[in-house]
Amino acid sequence: MNIVALCILAVFSSIISLVLKRYNPEYSIAINIITGILIFAVVLSNISPAINQIKSLVSATKIPADYGFILFKSLGICFLTQFASDSCKDAGETALSSKVELAGKVMILIISLPLFEEIAKIAVTLIGE
């Protein structure tokens, strides 16, 4: 499925969602979430060439594989957090959306701690203390 088809799907479901919002707001939210999941699934199914290229770039630079894993995991957290946050906003739950975004940022920080630790070790070594 190409980007044109995804955009048509998004516009079509938005129109249906707007029509249903007047009569059944719960169906409107469900349509938005289901459409979001479909688009997310299509994107994930087509992302494997990009992942393979990033893996080859990481291996070519002789960077430890753990750093590439941190990159992929952080990217996944970003995508899922954005999807969940936008779904909460669509449902009118902006406070919950903010909390989901905060949780995503904290999780990325936790995952990145080994990388920060390595950078700190290199900085201490360069300073000479």
Secondary structure as a PSIPRED ss2 file (coil, helix, strand):
# PSIPRED VFORMAT (PSIPRED V4.0)

   1 M C   1.000  0.000  0.000
   2 N C   1.000  0.000  0.000
   3 I H   0.000  1.000  0.000
   4 V H   0.000  1.000  0.000
   5 A H   0.000  1.000  0.000
   6 L H   0.000  1.000  0.000
   7 C H   0.000  1.000  0.000
   8 I H   0.000  1.000  0.000
   9 L H   0.000  1.000  0.000
  10 A H   0.000  1.000  0.000
  11 V H   0.000  1.000  0.000
  12 F H   0.000  1.000  0.000
  13 S H   0.000  1.000  0.000
  14 S H   0.000  1.000  0.000
  15 I H   0.000  1.000  0.000
  16 I H   0.000  1.000  0.000
  17 S H   0.000  1.000  0.000
  18 L H   0.000  1.000  0.000
  19 V H   0.000  1.000  0.000
  20 L H   0.000  1.000  0.000
  21 K H   0.000  1.000  0.000
  22 R H   0.000  1.000  0.000
  23 Y H   0.000  1.000  0.000
  24 N C   1.000  0.000  0.000
  25 P H   0.000  1.000  0.000
  26 E H   0.000  1.000  0.000
  27 Y H   0.000  1.000  0.000
  28 S H   0.000  1.000  0.000
  29 I H   0.000  1.000  0.000
  30 A H   0.000  1.000  0.000
  31 I H   0.000  1.000  0.000
  32 N H   0.000  1.000  0.000
  33 I H   0.000  1.000  0.000
  34 I H   0.000  1.000  0.000
  35 T H   0.000  1.000  0.000
  36 G H   0.000  1.000  0.000
  37 I H   0.000  1.000  0.000
  38 L H   0.000  1.000  0.000
  39 I H   0.000  1.000  0.000
  40 F H   0.000  1.000  0.000
  41 A H   0.000  1.000  0.000
  42 V H   0.000  1.000  0.000
  43 V H   0.000  1.000  0.000
  44 L H   0.000  1.000  0.000
  45 S H   0.000  1.000  0.000
  46 N C   1.000  0.000  0.000
  47 I C   1.000  0.000  0.000
  48 S H   0.000  1.000  0.000
  49 P H   0.000  1.000  0.000
  50 A H   0.000  1.000  0.000
  51 I H   0.000  1.000  0.000
  52 N H   0.000  1.000  0.000
  53 Q H   0.000  1.000  0.000
  54 I H   0.000  1.000  0.000
  55 K H   0.000  1.000  0.000
  56 S H   0.000  1.000  0.000
  57 L H   0.000  1.000  0.000
  58 V H   0.000  1.000  0.000
  59 S H   0.000  1.000  0.000
  60 A H   0.000  1.000  0.000
  61 T C   1.000  0.000  0.000
  62 K C   1.000  0.000  0.000
  63 I C   1.000  0.000  0.000
  64 P C   1.000  0.000  0.000
  65 A H   0.000  1.000  0.000
  66 D H   0.000  1.000  0.000
  67 Y H   0.000  1.000  0.000
  68 G H   0.000  1.000  0.000
  69 F H   0.000  1.000  0.000
  70 I H   0.000  1.000  0.000
  71 L H   0.000  1.000  0.000
  72 F H   0.000  1.000  0.000
  73 K H   0.000  1.000  0.000
  74 S H   0.000  1.000  0.000
  75 L H   0.000  1.000  0.000
  76 G H   0.000  1.000  0.000
  77 I H   0.000  1.000  0.000
  78 C H   0.000  1.000  0.000
  79 F H   0.000  1.000  0.000
  80 L H   0.000  1.000  0.000
  81 T H   0.000  1.000  0.000
  82 Q H   0.000  1.000  0.000
  83 F H   0.000  1.000  0.000
  84 A H   0.000  1.000  0.000
  85 S H   0.000  1.000  0.000
  86 D H   0.000  1.000  0.000
  87 S H   0.000  1.000  0.000
  88 C H   0.000  1.000  0.000
  89 K H   0.000  1.000  0.000
  90 D H   0.000  1.000  0.000
  91 A C   1.000  0.000  0.000
  92 G C   1.000  0.000  0.000
  93 E C   1.000  0.000  0.000
  94 T H   0.000  1.000  0.000
  95 A H   0.000  1.000  0.000
  96 L H   0.000  1.000  0.000
  97 S H   0.000  1.000  0.000
  98 S H   0.000  1.000  0.000
  99 K H   0.000  1.000  0.000
 100 V H   0.000  1.000  0.000
 101 E H   0.000  1.000  0.000
 102 L H   0.000  1.000  0.000
 103 A H   0.000  1.000  0.000
 104 G H   0.000  1.000  0.000
 105 K H   0.000  1.000  0.000
 106 V H   0.000  1.000  0.000
 107 M H   0.000  1.000  0.000
 108 I H   0.000  1.000  0.000
 109 L H   0.000  1.000  0.000
 110 I H   0.000  1.000  0.000
 111 I H   0.000  1.000  0.000
 112 S H   0.000  1.000  0.000
 113 L H   0.000  1.000  0.000
 114 P H   0.000  1.000  0.000
 115 L H   0.000  1.000  0.000
 116 F H   0.000  1.000  0.000
 117 E H   0.000  1.000  0.000
 118 E H   0.000  1.000  0.000
 119 I H   0.000  1.000  0.000
 120 A H   0.000  1.000  0.000
 121 K H   0.000  1.000  0.000
 122 I H   0.000  1.000  0.000
 123 A H   0.000  1.000  0.000
 124 V H   0.000  1.000  0.000
 125 T H   0.000  1.000  0.000
 126 L H   0.000  1.000  0.000
 127 I H   0.000  1.000  0.000
 128 G C   1.000  0.000  0.000
 129 E C   1.000  0.000  0.000
